Amino acid sequence: MKKIIAIAVLSIMVMGQNNLFAQKGRGGYANGKGKQEAQKIAAKLNLNDEQKEKVKEIRSRHRNEIQEQLKANPKMEKRERRQLMLEHMKSADAEIQSILTPEQQTIYKQEKERLKNERMEKRELSKGKKKGNKVKEAEPEEKELEDALIESL
């Protein structure tokens, strides 16, 4: 049952799109970090059975809505797909928070903040790394999306 919760929380956090953060050979979400973080958060939240089912339903509904919209518009531009994902992630996050107790909401917000801070620290460290003569940074659009995704976690 904990696996289901962890998977549900992870899916909500990134709506099945771990590849937005995935960077081969650099660790992070591509190498299971997202799953580990979701398991930690799920364990800390200590969801009851009813909450677990609601989280599962929310995750499933949003995933299906995204898939339907992408199928209806297969030529959707990358930016539009990102915006669609972001909107659904924010909506799912709000729905999840609405089923949490005040104590769970506090824990959830603290964990989101912790993940955001870790991501920001990692970004700051990567700014200092150089590839050749140029500092390699994410494109501004990607930074905005990553920040928004982290905010919605």
Protein Blocks (a to p, Z undefined) as FASTA:
>chain_A
ZZmmmmmmmmmmnnopamlmgcghkgpjlnommmmmmmmmmmmnopafklmmmmmmmmmm
mmmmmmmmmmmmmmbcfklmmmmmmmmmmmmmmmmmmmpcfklmmmmmmmmmmmmmmmmm
mmmmmmmpcehjbccdddfklmmmmmmmmmmZZ
